Every structure is written in C-alpha cells, then in structure tokens.
Amino acid sequence: MRQMTIRGLKIFFKDKGGVFFSLLGVIIIFCLFIFFIGDSITGGLDFLDNANNIMNSWVVAGMLASSAITTSMGAYAIMVSDKEQKCIKDFYSSPIKRSSIAGGYMITGFIVSVVMSIVTLIFGEIYIVAKGGELVGMTTMLGLIGVILLSSFASSAMVCFIVSFIKTSNTYTTVSIILGTLIGFLIGAYVSIGELPAGVQWVVKCFPCAHAAALFRQLLMMNPMDVGFANLPQEAYEKFSLAVGATYEYGDWTPKAWFYIIVLIATGLIFYLMAILNMTRKNKRY
C-alpha cells in the first residue's frame, strides 16, 4: 500500500498540467468573485463597515470546500489510467494484495486533497491580508486544518466511489469538467444560498460537502462578522449567517457544528466502503 501511494503521489505531482486543472473549481470560484459577482454581493452590504473583509472570507471558504473535491478528482486520474492501459492487471498478478492496491489509490486521493487544500488556504489567507483583512489566529488555523482533514476525507471518498465506475480517460475527463464546474453551485460558492430558490437551497443543504463549506465559513467569517455586526441586533447576525451559508436551517432546526462534522465523517465512511465493495466486485473479473 505504501509503494502504491508513493507511486500515485509522484505521478500526480509530476504532471503540472494535471495539478493545475485539478484546481479548476477553485480557479472558477475565485475568478467569478473577483471579476463578476464580488462587487454586486458587497454592494448590498453597505450597512457593514467591513463588508469586503466578510465576503473575502466567504469566497475563500468556498474555495477550500471546492478544492477538496476537484483535487482528489485529479488524483484519481491515475486509477482510471491504470485501468485503461491494463496496468492494473500487472498489479493484480504481482504479490501485492488487492486490498493494498485499492488502499493505495484511496490514500493518494486523500493526501492530494489535503495538500492542495492547504495550498488553497495559504493562497486564500494571502488574498485576505492583501485586501485589508487579518490573518486568522492559531486556534482558528488549527480548526481550519481539522476541517480540511474532514472535508478531504468525505470529498475524496465520494469521488473515489464515482471514479470506481469509470474505465476510460475520455469519460473521466468529461466527468471531471462537469464536476469542476458544478461544484461551486453544490456548495453555494458562486451565489450565496440565501439568493437561491427554496428547492435549490435544499439541494445545497443535502449535499454532504456543503457542510464542510459551512464549517469553513464559520471559522473564517467569525471574527469579521463579530466586528461588522457588533452594533446590530443578534437577529441580523443570525439571518446573515443563514443567507451566506455559514449555518443551515432545516425547517425550524438550526444545527450546531457537531452535526456538520458527523455528516462529513459518515459520508467518508459510507462512500469509501461502497468504493471498496465496487472495486472488489470489478476486480474479480481479472
């Protein structure tokens, strides 16, 4: 398993183009905010003195939630390539256990997701500071790292399950492009969830990785929102949190952070298990 993981990481990071395009979702979110939707969003927050700082933190949170998915998708290209080129038959005929082969692919996807998410966090913090914001404190940074681990665990598991059905590079490329484009909608990063129709809001709130986005927003937006809403009613603070997706509301229930954490852990466990079962079923054909 260790050698399979090392092989996968070397192949992924050696392909500079693949690394770049694995960040497609992050790039789209960032460019849309900078060139198109940023001014329109902050323009409606004239009552807040630090609206730019709040919304800059909001877009970075969306970038972090997106990167966990798109970068793991890029990592699993190796698995598709091995299937298409029949390399996987060579692995199965070697003394390496099949469980180790599957585990190597999975660990590679998880590690790539974590590393690239940390890179996205560093870029995001540089952007926030450059736009007049402040670096997050050590406690918040540790919280962000923890959420990155949870987000990468859930996201890479979902992507692994999807990719386990893909056999050709053409199909993989199509799915990757669609996922990279749609992910911003599924986590509420292109448009704040409060501006979406009720039905679409439920789609976002039921998408597991959107819960990671909520946790990222809570951590990154907490201090700027505390400052901005210091002289405003608590009700205004809560309504804004719901509107930007820092918290979700299910009927009359507004869950705490522990709910989002449980959703991410459960998502990772369920989808990794289904991916293993699917990969094992397919492996019996060789």
Secondary structure, DSSP 4 states (H G I P E B T S, - for coil): -HHHHHHHHHHHHH-HHHHHHHTHHHHHHHHHIIIIIHHHHHHT-TT-TTHHHHHHHHHHHHHHHHHHHHHHHHHTHHHHHHHHTTHHHHHHHSSS-HHHHHHHHHHHHHHHHHHHHHHHHHHHHHHHHHTT--PPPHHHHHHHHHHHHHHHHHHHHHHHHHHTT--SHHHHHHHHHHHHHHHHHHTT-SS-GGGS-HHHHHHHHHSHHHHHHHHHHHHHHHHHHHHHTTTS-HHHHHHHHHHHTSS--BTTB---HHHHHHHHHHHHHHHHHHHHHHHHHHHTT-
